[in-house]
Amino acid sequence: MSVPIIKIAGEPNLEKTFAIDAQPTDALSDLSKGNVAPEDIYIDPATERKLLWKIDAFLVPLLTLSFLSAYLDRSNIGNAAIAGMPEDLGLTKQGLASKSSSRNVSFDLSQHQLTSPQFYVTYVPFELPGSLLVKTIKPSRLLPAFMLGWSVTCLGAGFIKTPGHLYAVRLLVGLFEAGMYPALAITLTTFYTPQEQARRFAYLYLSVGLSGGFGGLFAFALLKLDGRHGIAGWRWLFIVEGVLSIGIAVLLWACMPDSYQTCKFLNAEDKELMRLRTIKHDRYMRLNETFDKREVWKAFKDYKIWLSAIIQFLGDILSFGISTFMPSLVRSFGFDSVLTQLLTVPIFFVGVGIYIGISFWSDKIQQRAVFMVGGALTVSLGYALLLGLPMSQKGALYFSCFLVVPGLYCMLGLNYVWMLGSHAGYYKRATCIGINMTIGNCAGLLIGQIFKDRTPEGRYLIGVATSMACGLACIVVIGLIYLHLRKQNGIRDALTPEERQRWIDEGASGDFHPDYRYIL
């Protein structure tokens, strides 16, 4: 049957925005009453692509810039640690090393062991509240508030005088950054459907690669200001990055939309199309959903979120190990410090580039698990090479890093996207985001202990072996989620019309609705 193109009721100039698989007069009446079934709405693919490109061009760069600022402000302490901050604050190498029993612990590793716990003490418990507050406080106010908080704290770090000040800074940065990524994630899910999310979250991962690739170069440039106006170089690092982040917070406050209805970059036709998309994908988006503690409890009772959280925890052990200790790992191959900084840059850029390509492929064929397993296998192979190759083979050891980083990004990035697409509606998904991130970031409390010891030849044996084990364990958990979701899809495919209606009558909603299908 041909699908008639109709006009929006009350908007005679809005044509060819959508079509309803019914007689036009009936469609207009049903749409105005909210009685149109989501599956009966047809949206022209070419028109929809133009809309998504417009959202991508404005919203994604804004959120990616915010995420990049968070990563730079969070990790700049490592650069400050090798630029004189410990000596200026009275933190001696001996005092730092006393946190570890190993005589081989390098200065930057000990510094991380000292300050990492303070950061995660506040970061971990406030992630779930951050994701649930987005709808109440609104993204246009909550996200800039988070960002302004850690930016001012970062700026203040340029003027600290004692170790106690440093610990307070780390506690505050952890507090303000805790809700940022969950809030960014839940906001993106109100604009994009599960089938469209992988590539968009890959853009956020671009900021991770940029922070890893450019963070050291940015710090190198700022540290050249050492002594200018009587201020140490490491203080300039905090001051300049804090000021820049405050500027981004102001930009976020001015430009961040609360929803598609308030988007200044969308015209009336775009907003009408977005409204139709939310109706079509209502079981997932549910933008008008009011807070219901039963939705929160539903998330805690759904065991697939705990499987996703296990993957996130294991993957974050790998991720924190890479982001924090990659320079030390590369330097252990026998490269000098200057060359080490340069050699770490392409590792992150290649990793992000490969992940973006895989995310497009994943969205195109609507598959997650196969790419995640491939990523976990690649990570495990990379760590196996780091574990087994002689330390004299610098080139081969360096090449193994190009297996570890892309494999990790593909596995961990797609796990997050897979989790988001497997939970609906809004508050259940927001709760799941908080659970996933809270459990995952607990890895930050452990990573400093995993990478603290080296063998006499310079190999981080415990850290590398643990990381390889985490990669292999992820394959098992990915398989469990895949089998569970495939089983659920099969059960729903086999429902008779009577059984389907019984599910609905019994209150099945969100991702438990009989018409909801999980991406595998």
LOTI-435583 format. One record per residue (C-alpha): x, y, z. Coordinates in steps of 0.05 Angstrom, whole numbers, padded with zeros to 5 digits, always signed. Layout:
XYZ ...
// end
This chain:
+00000+00000+00000 +00027+00069-00017 +00042+00114+00041 +00007+00181+00035 +00046+00244+00050 +00006+00291+00094 +00013+00360+00126 +00021+00374+00200 -00045+00395+00230 -00043+00471+00241 +00022+00479+00202 +00005+00485+00128 +00076+00501+00108 +00106+00438+00137 +00101+00386+00082 +00133+00319+00071 +00158+00316+00142 +00126+00250+00157 +00075+00200+00132 +00026+00156+00169 +00007+00088+00143 -00067+00104+00144 -00118+00150+00110 -00096+00223+00118 -00158+00246+00154 -00153+00189+00204 -00079+00201+00213 -00087+00274+00230 -00142+00260+00280 -00103+00204+00313 -00039+00244+00315 -00072+00302+00349 -00101+00255+00401 -00036+00218+00411 -00066+00153+00386 -00018+00138+00329 +00020+00074+00340 +00096+00085+00336 +00105+00031+00283 +00055+00068+00238 +00098+00130+00233 +00142+00134+00171 +00198+00186+00168 +00232+00201+00102 +00304+00175+00110 +00336+00232+00071 +00301+00284+00113 +00320+00248+00176 +00393+00244+00155 +00395+00319+00145 +00366+00330+00214 +00418+00284+00246 +00474+00318+00210 +00450+00385+00238 +00448+00357+00309 +00516+00325+00299 +00546+00390+00275 +00524+00429+00336 +00510+00384+00396 +00565+00332+00390 +00624+00381+00385 +00597+00420+00445 +00593+00357+00488 +00659+00330+00462 +00694+00395+00480 +00665+00391+00550 +00688+00319+00558 +00757+00337+00532 +00762+00393+00584 +00744+00343+00639 +00797+00294+00618 +00851+00347+00613 +00834+00378+00681 +00831+00309+00712 +00897+00284+00686 +00940+00347+00690 +00965+00328+00759 +01010+00276+00726 +01045+00330+00686 +01050+00375+00747 +01080+00318+00787 +01142+00316+00742 +01148+00391+00739 +01164+00407+00811 +01097+00407+00846 +01115+00353+00898 +01178+00391+00919 +01141+00458+00923 +01087+00427+00966 +01135+00389+01011 +01119+00321+00981 +01186+00286+00977 +01201+00226+00935 +01212+00187+00998 +01144+00208+01024 +01111+00189+00960 +01146+00123+00954 +01126+00105+01024 +01057+00091+00996 +01087+00030+00962 +01132-00025+00985 +01170-00029+00919 +01236+00006+00909 +01224+00006+00834 +01162+00051+00836 +01173+00111+00792 +01159+00181+00816 +01097+00191+00773 +01067+00125+00793 +01075+00140+00867 +01043+00208+00856 +00983+00174+00824 +00978+00125+00882 +00977+00184+00929 +00924+00227+00895 +00880+00176+00859 +00843+00152+00921 +00822+00223+00939 +00793+00234+00869 +00752+00170+00869 +00727+00178+00940 +00680+00232+00915 +00677+00212+00842 +00647+00143+00851 +00588+00156+00898 +00562+00217+00862 +00555+00188+00792 +00486+00158+00802 +00456+00221+00832 +00486+00261+00775 +00450+00220+00722 +00383+00224+00759 +00387+00300+00769 +00392+00317+00695 +00318+00319+00681 +00301+00356+00746 +00354+00411+00741 +00359+00410+00665 +00422+00398+00624 +00431+00472+00606 +00443+00488+00679 +00469+00423+00710 +00525+00410+00660 +00554+00481+00662 +00549+00479+00738 +00589+00415+00741 +00640+00444+00693 +00646+00511+00727 +00658+00475+00794 +00717+00434+00770 +00744+00491+00728 +00747+00539+00787 +00778+00483+00828 +00830+00471+00775 +00845+00546+00773 +00852+00546+00848 +00901+00488+00845 +00951+00537+00815 +00954+00572+00883 +00956+00514+00932 +01010+00514+00985 +01006+00449+01024 +00992+00374+01013 +00925+00384+01047 +00906+00434+00994 +00924+00384+00941 +00880+00330+00972 +00822+00379+00978 +00830+00397+00904 +00827+00324+00884 +00765+00312+00926 +00730+00372+00895 +00749+00354+00824 +00722+00284+00835 +00657+00312+00863 +00644+00360+00805 +00665+00312+00750 +00625+00253+00778 +00560+00271+00745 +00588+00299+00680 +00595+00237+00637 +00529+00205+00660 +00494+00272+00647 +00525+00277+00578 +00505+00206+00562 +00433+00211+00584 +00427+00277+00545 +00452+00245+00481 +00401+00188+00488 +00345+00239+00484 +00368+00260+00415 +00390+00194+00385 +00358+00125+00381 +00397+00062+00401 +00411+00048+00328 +00446+00115+00320 +00487+00119+00384 +00551+00082+00372 +00582+00133+00325 +00560+00191+00369 +00592+00163+00431 +00654+00149+00389 +00659+00224+00379 +00662+00231+00455 +00718+00181+00456 +00754+00227+00407 +00765+00273+00467 +00798+00215+00505 +00847+00207+00448 +00859+00281+00442 +00872+00287+00516 +00921+00229+00513 +00954+00255+00450 +00955+00330+00462 +00954+00332+00538 +01029+00323+00543 +01044+00372+00487 +00998+00424+00518 +01032+00414+00585 +01100+00420+00552 +01081+00488+00523 +01052+00515+00588 +01111+00491+00630 +01155+00537+00588 +01123+00593+00628 +01161+00570+00689 +01183+00630+00730 +01140+00680+00691 +01114+00732+00741 +01146+00690+00795 +01098+00632+00784 +01123+00560+00775 +01108+00524+00710 +01064+00472+00742 +01021+00527+00772 +01013+00558+00703 +00988+00491+00679 +00930+00491+00728 +00916+00565+00720 +00912+00566+00643 +00873+00501+00638 +00825+00526+00692 +00813+00592+00656 +00801+00556+00589 +00752+00508+00622 +00714+00566+00653 +00707+00594+00583 +00679+00528+00558 +00631+00526+00617 +00604+00594+00597 +00596+00569+00525 +00559+00508+00550 +00513+00551+00592 +00497+00595+00532 +00488+00540+00480 +00467+00475+00515 +00394+00457+00499 +00350+00422+00550 +00314+00383+00496 +00299+00387+00422 +00243+00437+00437 +00293+00488+00462 +00347+00478+00409 +00364+00545+00378 +00397+00510+00319 +00333+00473+00299 +00278+00506+00259 +00204+00491+00266 +00206+00436+00214 +00265+00403+00249 +00230+00405+00316 +00167+00374+00287 +00209+00318+00257 +00243+00308+00325 +00174+00304+00357 +00155+00249+00308 +00219+00212+00323 +00204+00213+00397 +00134+00185+00383 +00163+00132+00337 +00215+00112+00388 +00172+00127+00449 +00187+00061+00484 +00261+00080+00487 +00261+00156+00493 +00201+00171+00538 +00219+00244+00545 +00155+00262+00582 +00165+00209+00635 +00159+00233+00706 +00203+00207+00762 +00180+00140+00788 +00221+00104+00840 +00195+00038+00811 +00235+00053+00748 +00297+00062+00791 +00283-00003+00827 +00270-00038+00760 +00341-00019+00740 +00371-00049+00803 +00333-00114+00793 +00353-00122+00720 +00414-00167+00723 +00438-00149+00653 +00460-00081+00680 +00505-00116+00730 +00536-00157+00674 +00549-00092+00636 +00578-00062+00699 +00626-00120+00706 +00651-00108+00636 +00657-00034+00652 +00696-00049+00716 +00744-00096+00680 +00750-00049+00621 +00763+00011+00666 +00821-00027+00699 +00850-00030+00628 +00829+00042+00611 +00858+00074+00674 +00921+00033+00666 +00929+00059+00595 +00912+00131+00609 +00955+00136+00671 +01013+00090+00658 +01022+00087+00583 +01081+00136+00585 +01114+00095+00640 +01100+00031+00602 +01130+00058+00538 +01190+00085+00575 +01202+00017+00607 +01218-00008+00536 +01282+00033+00541 +01263+00099+00507 +01285+00165+00537 +01233+00212+00569 +01228+00261+00510 +01220+00206+00458 +01170+00171+00504 +01124+00231+00504 +01125+00234+00428 +01115+00159+00420 +01052+00158+00462 +01015+00208+00417 +01002+00163+00356 +00979+00105+00400 +00919+00144+00424 +00903+00176+00357 +00905+00109+00321 +00861+00078+00376 +00807+00132+00369 +00810+00130+00293 +00799+00055+00292 +00743+00059+00343 +00706+00113+00304 +00709+00069+00242 +00685+00008+00281 +00628+00048+00312 +00602+00068+00243 +00605-00005+00222 +00571-00027+00285 +00513+00021+00274 +00508+00001+00201 +00499-00073+00213 +00467-00064+00282 +00515-00111+00318 +00552-00098+00383 +00577-00163+00413 +00619-00186+00354 +00660-00122+00355 +00666-00122+00430 +00693-00194+00430 +00741-00174+00374 +00765-00116+00416 +00774-00158+00478 +00814-00210+00439 +00858-00155+00410 +00870-00125+00479 +00888-00193+00507 +00936-00207+00449 +00970-00140+00459 +00981-00154+00533 +01004-00225+00518 +01059-00195+00474 +01077-00145+00528 +01081-00203+00576 +01120-00251+00533 +01166-00211+00488 +01238-00198+00511 +01248-00127+00536 +01303-00118+00485 +01252-00120+00427 +01231-00047+00432 +01196-00044+00365 +01152-00105+00377 +01135-00082+00448 +01116-00014+00421 +01073-00046+00367 +01035-00085+00420 +01009-00018+00447 +00975-00007+00380 +00935-00071+00394 +00918-00054+00466 +00889+00016+00457 +00844+00006+00395 +00819-00060+00423 +00802-00029+00490 +00766+00031+00459 +00723-00015+00416 +00705-00061+00473 +00693-00009+00526 +00660+00044+00482 +00611-00006+00451 +00596-00035+00520 +00570+00032+00541 +00529+00041+00478 +00502-00031+00484 +00481-00017+00556 +00445+00047+00537 +00406+00013+00482 +00385-00045+00526 +00348-00003+00578 +00285+00040+00570 +00251+00087+00589 +00285+00150+00614 +00293+00139+00689 +00310+00066+00684 +00364+00083+00633 +00389+00141+00675 +00395+00095+00735 +00432+00043+00694 +00481+00095+00670 +00496+00113+00742 +00503+00040+00763 +00548+00024+00704 +00594+00084+00715 +00596+00076+00791 +00617+00003+00789 +00665+00016+00731 +00702+00074+00764 +00714+00033+00827 +00772+00007+00785 +00806+00074+00798 +00814+00054+00871 +00854-00007+00850 +00896+00012+00790 +00951+00046+00829 +00965-00019+00865 +00964-00062+00802 +01018-00022+00766 +01064-00008+00825 +01117-00063+00818 +01168-00078+00764 +01213-00137+00752 +01289-00127+00752 +01286-00121+00676 +01235-00065+00681 +01171-00103+00662 +01105-00086+00698 +01091-00160+00706 +01031-00156+00754 +00999-00098+00717 +01006-00129+00648 +00984-00199+00670 +00924-00171+00707 +00904-00130+00646 +00908-00191+00601 +00864-00230+00649 +00813-00174+00650 +00809-00175+00574 +00797-00250+00572 +00745-00245+00628 +00707-00193+00588 +00698-00242+00531 +00661-00289+00578 +00615-00234+00605 +00601-00207+00535 +00580-00277+00515 +00532-00282+00574 +00498-00216+00556 +00493-00236+00482 +00461-00303+00498 +00411-00270+00546 +00390-00216+00498 +00384-00265+00440 +00340-00310+00483 +00295-00251+00501 +00288-00230+00428 +00270-00302+00410 +00217-00306+00464 +00184-00243+00440 +00187-00264+00367 +00149-00327+00385 +00093-00293+00423 +00023-00302+00397 -00022-00240+00392 -00058-00263+00455 +00007-00272+00494 +00033-00205+00470 -00030-00171+00495 -00025-00207+00561 +00045-00180+00571 +00019-00109+00558 -00040-00119+00605 +00007-00142+00659 +00046-00077+00654 +00106-00096+00611 +00138-00030+00590 +00204+00000+00568 +00254-00053+00546 +00208-00107+00575 +00153-00089+00526 +00138-00148+00479 +00153-00105+00418 +00221-00082+00443 +00281-00116+00410 +00352-00115+00436 +00410-00100+00390 +00458-00159+00393 
// end
